[in-house]
Amino acid sequence: MSVTEGFAPYGEYQTWYRITGDLKSGKPPLIVVHGGPGCTHDYVDSYKDVAESGRAVIHYDQVGNGKSTHLPEKGADFWTVDFFKAELHNLIDHLGIRDAYCVLGQSWGGMLGSEFAIDRPDGLKALVIANSPAAMETWISEANRLRKALPGGVHETLLKHEQAGTTDSAEYKAATDVFNQNHVCRIVPMPPEVKHTFDQIDADPTVYHTMNGPNEFHVVGTMKDWSVVGKLHAITAPTYLVSGRHDEATQACVTPFLNEIPDVRWTVFGNSSHMPHVEERAACMAAVVAFLDEKAG
């Protein structure tokens, strides 16, 4: 199967992308939007398996991350939903696929994907929202509920360092790892491609720390009040929700998607947390392929 890489000029910046398969296969290609904000494409690399169904798969690194232009000097006013939404539009036009494409967003990528789909963009044939909340307020409250249920004083350790402003301590990181092993990726040690993404966040945490915060549950960045609740009825694209039974994006987090999007279905992967695409890779890929083949052609 062919694999090609390139860069899409986005203003004065460069968006790195990779295409697995043939854009001219006759099936609308799938664009994979990674999470974070501030992750890289590596941890969602497994979605390239969808290309085996004859549908090209496009991965990209959002500006500020991975192989795209890094901008560590930029502040909170620069890193916005609109900036990343415009980047996605730019990539679509650069690749010449405006007539027909699908979008799969994982975690923050699904949040961005929902914002993108609310605008009813030309050419969007189907949307997959994987492991995403519809409102950060719910995400934060659910994360606090989940961490309080962890054994061994994990929550108390986390709280102590958050209140003291010592979230860079080794003890805090160890407690964070316990949460991640329960609710982010239950494969221990984490798969190499997932670790690679976390390592890249550590190397340049600009976007993650600015928009999110130091980790998945201590959300103190610019996205802390984000919500699309009440707007999701505008999505006309057929939509598929992907969740894990142990997901930090809990049922409460995804319920607005189910209640408001007109054409929506939902699968919960029973042995997964936040990354069914690695925790139950074959089953997750088969489900996504079946949905896209049915709804997008």
QUIDABEL-V282505 format. One record per residue. N is the residue number from 1. OMEGA is omega in whole degrees, -180 to 180 (999 if undefined). Layout:
n:N omega:OMEGA
n:N omega:OMEGA
//
This chain:
n:1 omega:-176
n:2 omega:175
n:3 omega:180
n:4 omega:178
n:5 omega:177
n:6 omega:178
n:7 omega:174
n:8 omega:176
n:9 omega:179
n:10 omega:-171
n:11 omega:179
n:12 omega:-177
n:13 omega:-179
n:14 omega:175
n:15 omega:177
n:16 omega:176
n:17 omega:176
n:18 omega:178
n:19 omega:174
n:20 omega:-177
n:21 omega:-172
n:22 omega:179
n:23 omega:-177
n:24 omega:-178
n:25 omega:-176
n:26 omega:176
n:27 omega:177
n:28 omega:-177
n:29 omega:179
n:30 omega:175
n:31 omega:-179
n:32 omega:-177
n:33 omega:-175
n:34 omega:-176
n:35 omega:-179
n:36 omega:-11
n:37 omega:178
n:38 omega:174
n:39 omega:175
n:40 omega:-177
n:41 omega:-167
n:42 omega:-174
n:43 omega:175
n:44 omega:-179
n:45 omega:-175
n:46 omega:179
n:47 omega:173
n:48 omega:179
n:49 omega:179
n:50 omega:-179
n:51 omega:178
n:52 omega:178
n:53 omega:-180
n:54 omega:179
n:55 omega:179
n:56 omega:180
n:57 omega:-178
n:58 omega:170
n:59 omega:173
n:60 omega:173
n:61 omega:177
n:62 omega:179
n:63 omega:-176
n:64 omega:-171
n:65 omega:171
n:66 omega:-176
n:67 omega:177
n:68 omega:-178
n:69 omega:175
n:70 omega:-177
n:71 omega:-176
n:72 omega:-179
n:73 omega:-176
n:74 omega:-178
n:75 omega:-172
n:76 omega:-178
n:77 omega:-178
n:78 omega:-173
n:79 omega:-176
n:80 omega:175
n:81 omega:-178
n:82 omega:178
n:83 omega:-177
n:84 omega:176
n:85 omega:178
n:86 omega:177
n:87 omega:178
n:88 omega:176
n:89 omega:-179
n:90 omega:179
n:91 omega:178
n:92 omega:-179
n:93 omega:178
n:94 omega:-178
n:95 omega:177
n:96 omega:-177
n:97 omega:-176
n:98 omega:-177
n:99 omega:-175
n:100 omega:178
n:101 omega:174
n:102 omega:179
n:103 omega:171
n:104 omega:178
n:105 omega:-179
n:106 omega:180
n:107 omega:175
n:108 omega:178
n:109 omega:177
n:110 omega:174
n:111 omega:177
n:112 omega:179
n:113 omega:179
n:114 omega:176
n:115 omega:179
n:116 omega:-176
n:117 omega:177
n:118 omega:180
n:119 omega:-178
n:120 omega:-177
n:121 omega:176
n:122 omega:170
n:123 omega:-178
n:124 omega:-176
n:125 omega:180
n:126 omega:-178
n:127 omega:172
n:128 omega:177
n:129 omega:-174
n:130 omega:170
n:131 omega:-175
n:132 omega:171
n:133 omega:174
n:134 omega:179
n:135 omega:-178
n:136 omega:177
n:137 omega:178
n:138 omega:178
n:139 omega:-178
n:140 omega:-179
n:141 omega:178
n:142 omega:178
n:143 omega:177
n:144 omega:176
n:145 omega:-179
n:146 omega:-176
n:147 omega:175
n:148 omega:-179
n:149 omega:180
n:150 omega:-177
n:151 omega:168
n:152 omega:177
n:153 omega:-178
n:154 omega:-178
n:155 omega:-179
n:156 omega:177
n:157 omega:179
n:158 omega:-177
n:159 omega:-179
n:160 omega:-177
n:161 omega:177
n:162 omega:-180
n:163 omega:-179
n:164 omega:-177
n:165 omega:-178
n:166 omega:-178
n:167 omega:176
n:168 omega:-178
n:169 omega:180
n:170 omega:-180
n:171 omega:179
n:172 omega:179
n:173 omega:179
n:174 omega:178
n:175 omega:176
n:176 omega:179
n:177 omega:179
n:178 omega:177
n:179 omega:-178
n:180 omega:-179
n:181 omega:178
n:182 omega:-168
n:183 omega:179
n:184 omega:176
n:185 omega:-173
n:186 omega:173
n:187 omega:-178
n:188 omega:-4
n:189 omega:-177
n:190 omega:-179
n:191 omega:-176
n:192 omega:-177
n:193 omega:177
n:194 omega:178
n:195 omega:-179
n:196 omega:177
n:197 omega:179
n:198 omega:179
n:199 omega:-180
n:200 omega:174
n:201 omega:179
n:202 omega:-178
n:203 omega:177
n:204 omega:-176
n:205 omega:-173
n:206 omega:-174
n:207 omega:-177
n:208 omega:-178
n:209 omega:-178
n:210 omega:-174
n:211 omega:-176
n:212 omega:-175
n:213 omega:-175
n:214 omega:-179
n:215 omega:-173
n:216 omega:-172
n:217 omega:177
n:218 omega:-173
n:219 omega:-177
n:220 omega:-177
n:221 omega:-174
n:222 omega:-179
n:223 omega:-170
n:224 omega:179
n:225 omega:-176
n:226 omega:176
n:227 omega:169
n:228 omega:179
n:229 omega:-177
n:230 omega:-180
n:231 omega:-168
n:232 omega:177
n:233 omega:-180
n:234 omega:-179
n:235 omega:180
n:236 omega:180
n:237 omega:172
n:238 omega:-171
n:239 omega:179
n:240 omega:177
n:241 omega:177
n:242 omega:177
n:243 omega:170
n:244 omega:-177
n:245 omega:-179
n:246 omega:-172
n:247 omega:170
n:248 omega:169
n:249 omega:-171
n:250 omega:177
n:251 omega:178
n:252 omega:-179
n:253 omega:-173
n:254 omega:-176
n:255 omega:178
n:256 omega:176
n:257 omega:-178
n:258 omega:-176
n:259 omega:-169
n:260 omega:-177
n:261 omega:-174
n:262 omega:-177
n:263 omega:-174
n:264 omega:171
n:265 omega:-169
n:266 omega:172
n:267 omega:174
n:268 omega:180
n:269 omega:-166
n:270 omega:-179
n:271 omega:-175
n:272 omega:169
n:273 omega:-174
n:274 omega:-175
n:275 omega:176
n:276 omega:-179
n:277 omega:172
n:278 omega:-176
n:279 omega:175
n:280 omega:-168
n:281 omega:-174
n:282 omega:-179
n:283 omega:179
n:284 omega:180
n:285 omega:-180
n:286 omega:-179
n:287 omega:180
n:288 omega:179
n:289 omega:-179
n:290 omega:179
n:291 omega:-178
n:292 omega:180
n:293 omega:180
n:294 omega:-169
n:295 omega:-174
n:296 omega:-179
n:297 omega:999
//
